[in-house]
Amino acid sequence: MVDIDALEQLLIDAARDRRTLAYSEVLSHFGKRVTPIRVYALCRDLGVVSERNRARHEPELAVLVVRKTDRLPGEGFFHGAWKDGSYDGPATGPAARAYIDGLTELVFAFFARHDRPSANGGRETGQNE
């Protein structure tokens, strides 16, 4: 639904700024309004970004896309964790918050210190200049 490279770069920028983005913010960035079908499609695209992250042995950027109400990812994010056994708690509440906060900090730390090719082929340092 959105350009995967642009989505990945948006999330890298958010990680370097140490911030999360609501689903509505991500869709708005791409000129889309929130509808159930668009959120579903965005989640599919986030899955592609996550596959890229796993292939490069990086933490998953998808953790940064959250619901506006409780600032947690949607239940779909947790399905992968339940499937691979990395988390066995609920998708809401204090246990979910602790799990997501830990993953979010890993993403923030990783992308703050690692060079990555930018979408235009140059190098990004991740350093504040």
N, C-alpha and C positions, 0 to 999 in steps of 0.2 A: 504494500500500500504506500509506503514511503521509501525514499532512497536509503538503502541499508548503510551505505558509507556515510551519508549525512547524519543518519540516526546515531551511528556509532560515534561520530565526531561530536555530536551534541552531548552525548553521555560522557565522553572523555572530558569535554570542557566542564561539564557539571561536576565531575569527579575532582578535577583540578581546582574548582571553586568550592569544593566541599559542600555541595548542595544536592538535594534530591529534586525531582521534578514530578508534578502530578501528571497523570495520564492526559488531562485536559491541556496542560502546558505543552506537552510534547506534540499533541495533535495540533494545537494552535500554531506552534512553531512551523509546522508544515502546511498551514493554511486550511486545516480541517476542523470541522465542528465535531463535538462528541456525539456519537451515536453508538448503540451496542455493537453494531457491525464493525464500525471503525475501531472501537476499543479491542474487539476480538482480532481484527487484522493487525493492529499495533502489537498485540501480544504475540502473534505469530512472528512478526518482524523482530521483536525483542528476542524471541527464541533463536533466530538466525544470528543475531549479535552474540548471544550466549554461546552458541556453537563455535563461533570464531574465537571467542575468549578462551573456551576450553581447549581448542586446538592449539592455541599459543600459550597455554598454561598460565592464563591470567585469571584474576577473579572476575566474576560475571557482572558486567555493567547494568544488566537488567534490574538488579536490586535497587537501583536509583530511581526507578519509575514506580510511583506510589499513588495510593488513593488520597484524595484531598482530605477525606474525613479523619483518618487515623494515621496517615503518613506511613502506611505499610504497603508492600506490594500486594497485588491481588492473589487470590488463592492459587491461581495457575502457577505462580512463581514457586509456591511451596510444593507443588506436585513433584517437581524434579528432586527436591531435597528429601521428600518422603520416599521417592523411588530409589534414590541412591543411598539412603540410610544416613544422610548427614544431619537430618533433623526429624524428630518424631513427634513434635508437639503440635498444637493447634495453629491455625493461620491468623489468629487474632489474639489479643491479650498480652499480658506481661512476658510470657515465654516467647511468643512470636517477636515482640519488640526487642528482647535481649538478643535473639538469634539474628534478626535483621540489622540491629545496630552493630553487632560484631562484623557481619559481612560488609556493611557499608563502610566501616572504618578500614577494612582490608582494601576495598576498592579505592578509597580516598588515598591511602598510603601508597598503594601500588602506582597509581597514575600520577601521583605527585613526583615520583622519583624515576619513572621509566620513560626513555625516549620511545616514540612511536612514529612511524611514517604518517604524515598528514595526508588528507584527502587529495592534496595537490602534488603529492610526490616528494615534498620536502621533508625535513626532519623537525619534529617538535621535541623540545627538551623537557618540558614539564617544569622548568624552573621559572620562578617569577623574575622577570627582567625589568 
